[in-house]
């Protein structure tokens, strides 16, 4: 029998400081609603607070034992301005973020790491190099069903 894993999670993600994010950035609080399907696979949605992207992200992933991994993407392409403001860029394929972590045995808490691989994109006929970005995340289950 599989554990019930269809509920809401409240969490936070943080950026590691690197060339991609040289300035300290605030942690971003999020709400994740997921529904577990067969063989540990799940899908759901994530909304973020004012420090995050102002668009609902989609997630698909898998739970194996106490390990969780999922992909997260936004319907639109977003990038940060030099001032840190989120800017939507129409017509570009969005980045995919990769999350993985460890879930407690009672499925009440999770923590882990996330990453965005380095990519090149053409914007207005000019090639832009987007360096890899990474960070940490954690969440607590809410409203178990």
DSSP file (Angstrom, degrees, kcal/mol; ACC not computed):
  #  RESIDUE AA STRUCTURE BP1 BP2  ACC     N-H-->O    O-->H-N    N-H-->O    O-->H-N    TCO  KAPPA ALPHA  PHI   PSI    X-CA   Y-CA   Z-CA
    1    1 A X              0   0    0      0, 0.0     2,-0.2     0, 0.0     0, 0.0   0.000 360.0 360.0 360.0 139.0    0.0    0.0    0.0
    2    2 A X        -     0   0    0      1,-0.1     2,-0.1     0, 0.0     3,-0.0  -0.623 360.0-107.1 -92.3 151.3    1.3    3.5   -0.8
    3    3 A X        -     0   0    0     -2,-0.2     2,-0.4     1,-0.1    -1,-0.1  -0.435  40.9 -98.6 -71.5 151.9    1.3    6.4    1.6
    4    4 A X        +     0   0    0      1,-0.1    -1,-0.1    -2,-0.1   140,-0.0  -0.592  49.7 166.1 -69.2 123.3   -1.2    9.2    0.9
    5    5 A X        +     0   0    0     -2,-0.4     2,-0.9   140,-0.1    -1,-0.1   0.015  36.5 110.0-131.1  26.0    0.7   11.8   -0.9
    6    6 A X        +     0   0    0     29,-0.2   139,-0.5    30,-0.1     2,-0.3  -0.826  54.3  92.1-106.9  94.5   -2.1   14.0   -2.2
    7    7 A X  E    S-A   34   0A   0     -2,-0.9    27,-2.0    27,-0.6     2,-0.3  -0.930  74.1 -78.7-162.8-177.8   -1.9   17.2   -0.2
    8    8 A X  E     -AB  33 142A   0    134,-1.3   134,-3.8    -2,-0.3     2,-0.4  -0.745  34.3-159.8 -97.3 146.1   -0.6   20.7    0.0
    9    9 A X  E     -AB  32 141A   0     23,-3.0    23,-3.0    -2,-0.3     2,-0.5  -0.979   6.0-152.5-123.9 139.6    3.0   21.5    1.0
   10   10 A X  E     +AB  31 140A   0    130,-2.5   130,-2.6    -2,-0.4     2,-0.2  -0.952  35.8 147.7-108.5 128.9    4.2   24.9    2.3
   11   11 A X  E     -AB  30 139A   0     19,-2.7    19,-2.6    -2,-0.5     2,-0.3  -0.820  38.2-128.9-149.3-174.5    7.9   25.5    1.7
   12   12 A X  E     -AB  29 138A   0    126,-2.4   126,-2.0    17,-0.3     2,-0.4  -0.996  12.7-161.4-143.5 139.3   10.8   27.8    0.9
   13   13 A X  E     -AB  28 137A   0     15,-2.4    15,-2.7    -2,-0.3     2,-0.3  -0.949   8.2-166.7-122.1 152.5   13.5   27.7   -1.7
   14   14 A X  E     - B   0 136A   0    122,-2.7   122,-1.2    -2,-0.4     2,-0.3  -0.959  17.8-124.6-133.8 148.6   16.8   29.6   -1.7
   15   15 A X  E     - B   0 135A   0     -2,-0.3     2,-0.3   120,-0.2   120,-0.3  -0.731  21.3-127.6 -89.3 140.8   19.5   30.4   -4.3
   16   16 A X        -     0   0    0    118,-3.3     2,-0.5    -2,-0.3   118,-0.3  -0.664  36.3-110.2 -74.9 144.8   23.1   29.5   -3.7
   17   17 A X        +     0   0    0     -2,-0.3     2,-0.2     3,-0.1     5,-0.2  -0.688  63.0 128.7 -83.7 128.2   25.2   32.6   -4.3
   18   18 A X  S    S-     0   0    0      3,-0.7   115,-0.0    -2,-0.5    -3,-0.0  -0.786  76.7 -64.8-155.1-168.5   27.3   32.3   -7.4
   19   19 A X  S >  S+     0   0    0     -2,-0.2     3,-0.5     1,-0.2     4,-0.1   0.820 133.1  53.7 -61.9 -30.3   28.1   34.2  -10.6
   20   20 A X  T 3  S+     0   0    0    112,-0.3     2,-0.3     1,-0.3    -1,-0.2   0.898 125.8  21.0 -70.6 -41.4   24.5   33.7  -11.6
   21   21 A X  T 3  S+     0   0    0     -5,-0.2    -3,-0.7     1,-0.1    -1,-0.3  -0.669  72.1 162.7-127.4  74.8   23.2   35.2   -8.3
   22   22 A X    <   +     0   0    0     -3,-0.5     2,-0.3    -2,-0.3    -1,-0.1   0.794  61.6  64.5 -69.0 -27.2   26.1   37.3   -6.9
   23   23 A X  S    S-     0   0    0     -3,-0.1    -5,-0.1    -4,-0.1     2,-0.1  -0.709 100.1 -97.4 -95.2 146.1   23.9   39.3   -4.6
   24   24 A X        -     0   0    0     -2,-0.3     2,-0.4    -7,-0.1    -1,-0.1  -0.383  43.3-158.2 -58.0 135.8   22.1   37.7   -1.6
   25   25 A X        -     0   0    0    -10,-0.2   -10,-0.2    -4,-0.1     3,-0.1  -0.898  19.6-105.5-117.3 147.6   18.5   37.0   -2.6
   26   26 A X        -     0   0    0     -2,-0.4   -11,-0.1     1,-0.1     2,-0.1  -0.363  39.9-101.1 -69.5 151.0   15.6   36.6   -0.3
   27   27 A X        -     0   0    0    -13,-0.1     2,-0.6     1,-0.1   -13,-0.2  -0.396  35.5-132.4 -64.1 148.9   14.2   33.1    0.3
   28   28 A X  E     -A   13   0A   0    -15,-2.7   -15,-2.4    23,-0.1     2,-0.2  -0.937  11.9-147.5-111.6 120.3   11.0   32.5   -1.7
   29   29 A X  E     -A   12   0A   0     -2,-0.6    20,-2.4   -17,-0.2     2,-0.3  -0.610  24.1-179.4 -82.0 145.2    8.0   30.9    0.1
   30   30 A X  E     -AC  11  48A   0    -19,-2.6   -19,-2.7    -2,-0.2     2,-0.4  -0.964  27.4-141.2-143.6 160.4    5.8   28.6   -2.0
   31   31 A X  E     -AC  10  47A   0     16,-2.5    16,-2.2    -2,-0.3     2,-0.5  -0.994  20.8-167.7-119.1 127.8    2.7   26.5   -1.8
   32   32 A X  E     -AC   9  46A   0    -23,-3.0   -23,-3.0    -2,-0.4     2,-0.5  -0.976   5.9-169.2-121.3 125.5    2.7   23.2   -3.7
   33   33 A X  E     +AC   8  45A   0     12,-2.4    12,-2.1    -2,-0.5     2,-0.3  -0.964  18.0 173.5-112.0 123.1   -0.4   21.1   -4.3
   34   34 A X  E     -AC   7  44A   0    -27,-2.0   -27,-0.6    -2,-0.5     2,-0.4  -0.931  23.4-153.9-132.7 154.3    0.3   17.6   -5.7
   35   35 A X  E     - C   0  43A   0      8,-2.5     8,-1.5    -2,-0.3     2,-0.3  -0.995  20.2-134.9-128.1 126.1   -1.6   14.4   -6.4
   36   36 A X  E     - C   0  42A   0     -2,-0.4     6,-0.3     6,-0.2     2,-0.1  -0.622  25.4-179.9 -82.8 134.5    0.0   11.0   -6.4
   37   37 A X    >   -     0   0    0      4,-4.5     3,-0.7    -2,-0.3     2,-0.1  -0.149  43.4 -37.3-108.3-152.3   -0.7    8.6   -9.2
   38   38 A X  G >  S+     0   0    0      1,-0.2     3,-1.9     2,-0.2    -1,-0.3  -0.387 119.3  11.8 -74.4 150.5    0.5    5.1   -9.9
   39   39 A X  G 3  S-     0   0    0      1,-0.3    -1,-0.2    -2,-0.1     3,-0.1   0.772 130.7 -60.8  57.7  32.7    4.0    3.9   -9.1
   40   40 A X  G <  S+     0   0    0     -3,-0.7    23,-2.2     1,-0.3    -1,-0.3   0.507  96.9 140.8  78.6   4.4    4.9    7.0   -7.1
   41   41 A X  E <   + D   0  62A   0     -3,-1.9    -4,-4.5    21,-0.2     2,-0.3  -0.555  25.3 177.4 -81.7 146.0    4.4    9.4   -9.9
   42   42 A X  E     -CD  36  61A   0     19,-2.2    19,-2.4    -6,-0.3     2,-0.3  -0.950  16.7-165.7-142.9 163.1    2.8   12.8   -9.1
   43   43 A X  E     +CD  35  60A   0     -8,-1.5    -8,-2.5    -2,-0.3     2,-0.3  -0.956  25.3 127.2-142.4 161.0    1.8   16.0  -10.7
   44   44 A X  E     -CD  34  59A   0     15,-1.9    15,-2.1    -2,-0.3     2,-0.3  -0.964  42.9 -85.2 178.3-161.7    0.8   19.4   -9.4
   45   45 A X  E     -CD  33  58A   0    -12,-2.1   -12,-2.4    -2,-0.3     2,-0.4  -0.951  20.0-154.2-138.1 152.8    1.2   23.1   -9.2
   46   46 A X  E     -CD  32  57A   0     11,-2.4    11,-2.8    -2,-0.3     2,-0.4  -0.997   5.2-170.2-129.8 133.1    3.3   25.7   -7.3
   47   47 A X  E     -C   31   0A   0    -16,-2.2   -16,-2.5    -2,-0.4     2,-0.3  -0.948  14.6-152.9-117.1 146.6    2.5   29.3   -6.4
   48   48 A X  E     -C   30   0A   0      5,-0.5   -18,-0.2    -2,-0.4   -36,-0.0  -0.777  14.4-111.0-119.3 159.7    5.2   31.6   -5.0
   49   49 A X    >   -     0   0    0    -20,-2.4     3,-1.9    -2,-0.3    -1,-0.1   0.002  55.8 -73.2 -75.6-170.6    5.2   34.7   -2.8
   50   50 A X  T 3  S+     0   0    0      1,-0.3     4,-0.1     4,-0.1    -1,-0.1   0.686 130.6  59.3 -63.2 -20.1    6.1   38.2   -3.9
   51   51 A X  T 3  S+     0   0    0    -24,-0.1    -1,-0.3   -22,-0.1   -23,-0.1   0.603 104.3  62.3 -82.2 -11.3    9.8   37.3   -4.1
   52   52 A X  S <  S-     0   0    0     -3,-1.9     2,-0.3   -23,-0.2    34,-0.2  -0.154 105.3 -58.4-101.1-165.5    9.2   34.6   -6.7
   53   53 A X        -     0   0    0      2,-0.1     2,-0.9     1,-0.1    -5,-0.5  -0.619  43.3-134.4 -78.6 132.7    7.7   34.3  -10.2
   54   54 A X  S    S+     0   0    0     -2,-0.3     2,-0.3    -4,-0.1    -1,-0.1  -0.111  79.5  81.4 -83.8  41.4    4.2   35.7  -10.4
   55   55 A X  S    S-     0   0    0     -2,-0.9     2,-0.2    -9,-0.1    -2,-0.1  -0.996  87.8-103.9-143.0 140.9    2.9   32.8  -12.5
   56   56 A X        -     0   0    0     -2,-0.3    19,-0.6    -9,-0.1     2,-0.2  -0.473  37.2-146.7 -67.3 128.9    1.8   29.3  -11.4
   57   57 A X  E     -DE  46  74A   0    -11,-2.8   -11,-2.4    -2,-0.2     2,-0.3  -0.641   5.1-135.0 -93.7 154.6    4.4   26.7  -12.1
   58   58 A X  E     -DE  45  73A   0     15,-3.1    15,-2.2    -2,-0.2     2,-0.3  -0.823  19.0-164.1-106.6 149.4    3.7   23.1  -13.0
   59   59 A X  E     +DE  44  72A   0    -15,-2.1   -15,-1.9    -2,-0.3     2,-0.3  -0.978  13.2 179.2-134.1 147.7    5.4   20.0  -11.5
   60   60 A X  E     +DE  43  71A   0     11,-1.7    11,-3.0    -2,-0.3     2,-0.3  -0.980  27.9 126.4-141.6 135.7    5.8   16.4  -12.4
   61   61 A X  E     -DE  42  70A   0    -19,-2.4   -19,-2.2    -2,-0.3     2,-0.3  -0.856  41.8-106.8-163.7-161.7    7.8   13.9  -10.4
   62   62 A X  E     -DE  41  69A   0      7,-2.9     7,-2.2   -21,-0.3     2,-0.5  -0.998   8.7-148.2-151.1 144.4    8.2   10.7   -8.6
   63   63 A X  E     + E   0  68A   0    -23,-2.2     2,-0.4    -2,-0.3     5,-0.2  -0.971  15.6 179.9-112.4 129.3    8.6    9.4   -5.0
   64   64 A X  E >   - E   0  67A   0      3,-2.7     3,-2.4    -2,-0.5     2,-0.4  -0.941  65.3 -52.0-129.4 108.7   10.6    6.3   -4.4
   65   65 A X  T 3  S-     0   0    0     -2,-0.4   -25,-0.0     1,-0.3     0, 0.0  -0.497 123.4 -21.5  62.9-120.0   10.8    5.3   -0.8
   66   66 A X  T 3  S+     0   0    0     -2,-0.4    37,-3.3    -3,-0.1     2,-0.4   0.154 119.1  98.8-106.4  18.0   11.9    8.4    1.0
   67   67 A X  E <   -EF  64 102A   0     -3,-2.4    -3,-2.7    35,-0.2     2,-0.4  -0.865  50.8-171.1-104.6 139.2   13.4   10.1   -2.1
   68   68 A X  E     +EF  63 101A   0     33,-2.3    33,-2.4    -2,-0.4     2,-0.3  -0.982   8.0 171.6-127.6 141.0   11.5   12.7   -4.1
   69   69 A X  E     +EF  62 100A   0     -7,-2.2    -7,-2.9    -2,-0.4     2,-0.3  -0.990   7.8 160.6-145.6 143.6   12.5   14.2   -7.5
   70   70 A X  E     -EF  61  99A   0     29,-2.2    29,-3.1    -2,-0.3     2,-0.4  -0.994  33.0-124.3-158.0 160.0   10.5   16.4   -9.8
   71   71 A X  E     -EF  60  98A   0    -11,-3.0   -11,-1.7    -2,-0.3     2,-0.4  -0.857  24.5-165.0-103.6 142.5   10.7   18.9  -12.7
   72   72 A X  E     +EF  59  97A   0     25,-2.5    25,-3.0    -2,-0.4     2,-0.3  -0.992  13.9 163.7-128.8 136.2    9.2   22.4  -12.3
   73   73 A X  E     -EF  58  96A   0    -15,-2.2   -15,-3.1    -2,-0.4     2,-0.3  -0.993  28.6-132.6-149.6 154.5    8.5   24.8  -15.2
   74   74 A X  E     -E   57   0A   0     21,-0.5    20,-0.2    -2,-0.3   -17,-0.2  -0.744  25.9-122.1-100.3 151.9    6.5   27.9  -15.8
   75   75 A X  S    S+     0   0    0    -19,-0.6     2,-0.2    -2,-0.3    19,-0.2   0.801  97.8  44.8 -62.5 -26.8    4.2   28.4  -18.8
   76   76 A X  S    S-     0   0    0     17,-0.1     2,-0.5    14,-0.1    -2,-0.3  -0.725  92.8-103.9-114.8 163.7    6.2   31.5  -19.7
   77   77 A X  E     -I   89   0B   0     12,-0.6    12,-2.8    15,-0.3     2,-0.4  -0.772  42.0-174.3 -86.0 128.3    9.9   32.3  -19.9
   78   78 A X  E     +I   88   0B   0     -2,-0.5     2,-0.3    10,-0.2    10,-0.2  -0.949   9.1 174.0-124.4 144.6   11.0   34.5  -16.9
   79   79 A X  E     -I   87   0B   0      8,-2.2     8,-3.2    -2,-0.4     2,-0.4  -0.973  30.4-112.4-143.4 160.1   14.3   36.1  -16.2
   80   80 A X  E     -I   86   0B   0     -2,-0.3     6,-0.2     6,-0.2     5,-0.1  -0.745  24.9-136.4 -94.9 138.2   15.6   38.5  -13.5
   81   81 A X    >   -     0   0    0      4,-2.8     3,-1.8    -2,-0.4    -1,-0.0  -0.290  37.3 -95.1 -77.9 173.5   16.6   42.0  -14.3
   82   82 A X  T 3  S+     0   0    0      1,-0.3    -1,-0.1     2,-0.1    -2,-0.0   0.801 129.3  54.0 -61.4 -27.5   19.8   43.6  -12.9
   83   83 A X  T 3  S-     0   0    0      2,-0.1    -1,-0.3     1,-0.0    -3,-0.0   0.507 123.0-107.1 -84.1  -4.1   17.6   45.0  -10.1
   84   84 A X  S <  S+     0   0    0     -3,-1.8     2,-0.2     1,-0.3    -2,-0.1   0.438  71.5 143.4  94.3  -0.2   16.2   41.6   -9.3
   85   85 A X        -     0   0    0      1,-0.1    -4,-2.8    -5,-0.1     2,-0.4  -0.528  54.2-117.2 -74.5 138.7   12.7   42.2  -10.8
   86   86 A X  E     -I   80   0B   0     -6,-0.2     2,-0.4    -2,-0.2    -6,-0.2  -0.633  32.0-166.5 -77.4 130.1   11.1   39.2  -12.6
   87   87 A X  E     -I   79   0B   0     -8,-3.2    -8,-2.2    -2,-0.4     2,-0.4  -0.977  13.9-140.4-122.7 128.0   10.6   39.9  -16.3
   88   88 A X  E     -I   78   0B   0     -2,-0.4     2,-0.6   -10,-0.2   -10,-0.2  -0.743  13.5-160.8 -85.6 130.1    8.4   37.8  -18.6
   89   89 A X  E >   -I   77   0B   0    -12,-2.8     3,-1.0    -2,-0.4   -12,-0.6  -0.930  15.3-139.6-114.3 107.3    9.9   37.3  -22.1
   90   90 A X  T 3  S+     0   0    0     -2,-0.6     3,-0.1     1,-0.2   -14,-0.1  -0.264  77.0  24.7 -66.2 149.8    7.2   36.2  -24.6
   91   91 A X  T 3  S+     0   0    0      1,-0.2     2,-0.4     0, 0.0    -1,-0.2   0.436  91.3 112.4  84.1   0.4    7.9   33.6  -27.2
   92   92 A X  S <  S-     0   0    0     -3,-1.0   -15,-0.3   -15,-0.1    -1,-0.2  -0.855  72.0-111.3-109.0 144.0   10.7   31.7  -25.5
   93   93 A X        -     0   0    0     -2,-0.4   -17,-0.1     1,-0.1   -18,-0.1  -0.514  43.0-114.5 -67.5 132.4   10.6   28.2  -24.2
   94   94 A X        -     0   0    0     -2,-0.2   -17,-0.2   -20,-0.2     2,-0.1  -0.268  26.6-105.1 -69.7 155.7   10.7   28.2  -20.4
   95   95 A X        -     0   0    0    -17,-0.2   -21,-0.5   -19,-0.2     2,-0.5  -0.417  28.6-132.6 -69.3 153.2   13.6   26.8  -18.3
   96   96 A X  E     -F   73   0A   0    -23,-0.1    21,-0.4    21,-0.1     2,-0.4  -0.954  16.0-153.8-108.4 130.9   13.1   23.5  -16.5
   97   97 A X  E     -F   72   0A   0    -25,-3.0   -25,-2.5    -2,-0.5     2,-0.5  -0.850   6.1-146.3-103.5 141.1   14.1   23.3  -12.9
   98   98 A X  E     -FG  71 115A   0     17,-2.8    17,-1.9    -2,-0.4     2,-0.4  -0.937  16.2-173.5-114.1 122.3   15.1   20.0  -11.4
   99   99 A X  E     +FG  70 114A   0    -29,-3.1   -29,-2.2    -2,-0.5     2,-0.3  -0.869   8.0 168.3-112.8 145.1   14.4   19.3   -7.7
  100  100 A X  E     +FG  69 113A   0     13,-2.3    13,-1.9    -2,-0.4     2,-0.3  -0.982  11.8 137.3-149.6 155.9   15.4   16.3   -5.6
  101  101 A X  E     -FG  68 112A   0    -33,-2.4   -33,-2.3    -2,-0.3     2,-0.4  -0.977  45.3 -84.2-174.7-175.3   15.3   15.6   -1.9
  102  102 A X  E     -FG  67 111A   0      9,-2.6     9,-1.7    -2,-0.3     2,-0.4  -0.943  30.1-153.3-116.5 133.6   14.6   13.4    1.1
  103  103 A X  E     - G   0 110A   0    -37,-3.3     7,-0.2    -2,-0.4    -2,-0.0  -0.849  24.9-112.7-104.6 140.2   11.1   12.9    2.6
  104  104 A X    >   -     0   0    0      5,-2.5     3,-2.2    -2,-0.4    -1,-0.0  -0.292  34.7-104.9 -65.6 160.0   10.7   11.9    6.3
  105  105 A X  T 3  S+     0   0    0      1,-0.3    -1,-0.1     2,-0.1    -2,-0.0   0.784 123.9  49.2 -60.2 -28.3    9.3    8.4    6.9
  106  106 A X  T 3  S-     0   0    0      3,-0.0    -1,-0.3  -103,-0.0    -2,-0.1   0.388 110.4-124.1 -90.9   4.9    5.9   10.0    7.9
  107  107 A X  S <  S+     0   0    0     -3,-2.2    -2,-0.1     2,-0.2     3,-0.1   0.763  78.9 118.5  60.9  28.2    5.9   12.1    4.7
  108  108 A X  S    S+     0   0    0      1,-0.2    33,-2.9    32,-0.1     2,-0.3   0.750  71.1  30.1 -93.8 -27.0    5.5   15.3    6.8
  109  109 A X  E     - H   0 140A   0     31,-0.2    -5,-2.5  -100,-0.0     2,-0.3  -0.945  59.2-177.4-133.6 151.7    8.8   17.1    5.9
  110  110 A X  E     +GH 103 139A   0     29,-2.2    29,-2.4    -2,-0.3     2,-0.3  -0.992   3.4 174.5-144.8 146.6   11.1   17.2    2.9
  111  111 A X  E     +GH 102 138A   0     -9,-1.7    -9,-2.6    -2,-0.3     2,-0.3  -0.989  19.9 115.9-148.8 153.3   14.3   19.0    2.1
  112  112 A X  E     -GH 101 137A   0     25,-2.7    25,-2.1    -2,-0.3     2,-0.3  -0.905  49.9 -69.9-178.3-154.7   16.7   18.9   -0.8
  113  113 A X  E     -GH 100 136A   0    -13,-1.9   -13,-2.3    -2,-0.3     2,-0.3  -0.860  28.1-160.9-128.5 160.0   18.4   20.8   -3.6
  114  114 A X  E     -GH  99 135A   0     21,-2.0    21,-2.0    -2,-0.3     2,-0.3  -0.945   8.6-173.3-137.0 159.7   17.3   22.2   -6.9
  115  115 A X  E     -GH  98 134A   0    -17,-1.9   -17,-2.8    -2,-0.3     2,-0.5  -0.997  21.4-152.7-153.2 153.7   19.2   23.2  -10.1
  116  116 A X  E     - H   0 133A   0     17,-3.0    17,-2.0    -2,-0.3   -19,-0.1  -0.992  32.9-130.5-120.8 117.4   18.8   24.9  -13.5
  117  117 A X        -     0   0    0     -2,-0.5   -21,-0.1   -21,-0.4     2,-0.1  -0.296  32.0 -93.3 -65.2 153.6   21.3   23.6  -16.0
  118  118 A X        +     0   0    0     14,-0.1     2,-0.3    11,-0.0    13,-0.2  -0.396  54.3 175.8 -62.9 142.9   23.3   26.2  -18.0
  119  119 A X  E     -J  130   0C   0     11,-2.3    11,-3.4    -3,-0.1     2,-0.4  -0.983  29.1-132.6-148.1 156.0   21.7   27.0  -21.4
  120  120 A X  E     -J  129   0C   0     -2,-0.3     2,-0.3     9,-0.2     9,-0.2  -0.920  27.6-178.6-107.2 139.5   22.1   29.2  -24.4
  121  121 A X  E     -J  128   0C   0      7,-2.5     7,-3.5    -2,-0.4     2,-0.6  -0.989  24.9-131.0-136.9 146.3   19.1   31.1  -25.7
  122  122 A X  E     +J  127   0C   0     -2,-0.3     2,-0.5     5,-0.2     5,-0.2  -0.880  26.9 177.4 -97.4 123.4   18.6   33.5  -28.7
  123  123 A X  E >  S-J  126   0C   0      3,-2.9     3,-1.3    -2,-0.6    -2,-0.0  -0.990  73.8 -12.5-127.0 120.9   16.7   36.7  -27.7
  124  124 A X  T 3  S-     0   0    0     -2,-0.5    -1,-0.1     1,-0.3     3,-0.1   0.912 129.1 -55.9  52.1  46.6   16.2   39.3  -30.4
  125  125 A X  T 3  S+     0   0    0      1,-0.2     2,-0.4    -3,-0.1    -1,-0.3   0.644 117.3 111.5  63.2  18.7   18.7   37.4  -32.7
  126  126 A X  E <   -J  123   0C   0     -3,-1.3    -3,-2.9     2,-0.0     2,-0.4  -0.980  68.5-124.7-122.1 134.9   21.4   37.6  -30.1
  127  127 A X  E     -J  122   0C   0     -2,-0.4     2,-0.4    -5,-0.2    -5,-0.2  -0.635  25.9-166.8 -80.9 130.7   22.7   34.6  -28.2
  128  128 A X  E     -J  121   0C   0     -7,-3.5    -7,-2.5    -2,-0.4     2,-0.6  -0.954  12.3-143.3-116.9 134.9   22.6   34.8  -24.4
  129  129 A X  E     -J  120   0C   0     -2,-0.4     2,-0.6    -9,-0.2    -9,-0.2  -0.877  11.5-164.3 -97.7 122.4   24.4   32.4  -22.1
  130  130 A X  E     -J  119   0C   0    -11,-3.4   -11,-2.3    -2,-0.6     3,-0.1  -0.930  16.4-141.2-106.0 112.7   22.5   31.6  -19.0
  131  131 A X        -     0   0    0     -2,-0.6   -15,-0.0   -13,-0.2   -12,-0.0  -0.238  30.7 -86.8 -69.5 161.8   24.8   30.0  -16.4
  132  132 A X        -     0   0    0    -14,-0.1     2,-0.3   -17,-0.0  -112,-0.3  -0.304  43.9-161.9 -62.6 150.9   23.6   27.2  -14.2
  133  133 A X  E     + H   0 116A   0    -17,-2.0   -17,-3.0    -3,-0.1     2,-0.3  -0.961  11.9 172.6-133.4 153.2   21.9   28.1  -11.0
  134  134 A X  E     + H   0 115A   0     -2,-0.3  -118,-3.3  -118,-0.3     2,-0.3  -0.962   5.6 148.4-153.9 167.0   21.2   26.0   -7.9
  135  135 A X  E     -BH  15 114A   0    -21,-2.0   -21,-2.0    -2,-0.3     2,-0.3  -0.952  37.4 -85.2-175.5-165.5   19.9   26.2   -4.3
  136  136 A X  E     -BH  14 113A   0   -122,-1.2  -122,-2.7    -2,-0.3     2,-0.3  -0.800  31.0-172.7-121.9 163.4   18.2   24.4   -1.5
  137  137 A X  E     -BH  13 112A   0    -25,-2.1   -25,-2.7    -2,-0.3     2,-0.3  -0.988   6.0-177.6-152.6 157.4   14.5   23.9   -0.6
  138  138 A X  E     -BH  12 111A   0   -126,-2.0  -126,-2.4    -2,-0.3     2,-0.3  -0.978   5.7-179.5-152.0 157.8   12.4   22.5    2.2
  139  139 A X  E     -BH  11 110A   0    -29,-2.4   -29,-2.2    -2,-0.3     2,-0.4  -0.989  17.1-143.4-156.6 157.1    8.7   22.0    2.7
  140  140 A X  E     -BH  10 109A   0   -130,-2.6  -130,-2.5    -2,-0.3   -31,-0.2  -0.982  31.5-109.7-125.9 139.0    6.2   20.7    5.3
  141  141 A X  E     -B    9   0A   0    -33,-2.9     2,-0.3    -2,-0.4  -132,-0.3  -0.390  33.5-171.1 -68.5 141.7    3.0   18.8    4.5
  142  142 A X  E     +B    8   0A   0   -134,-3.8  -134,-1.3     1,-0.2    -1,-0.0  -0.957  61.4   6.1-127.6 147.2   -0.3   20.6    5.1
  143  143 A X  S    S-     0   0    0     -2,-0.3  -135,-0.3  -136,-0.2    -1,-0.2   0.892  76.1-152.7  51.0  56.6   -3.9   19.2    4.9
  144  144 A X              0   0    0      1,-0.1  -137,-0.1  -137,-0.1    -1,-0.1  -0.335 360.0 360.0 -59.1 140.2   -3.0   15.5    4.4
  145  145 A X              0   0    0   -139,-0.5    -1,-0.1  -141,-0.0  -138,-0.1   0.329 360.0 360.0-126.0 360.0   -5.8   13.6    2.6
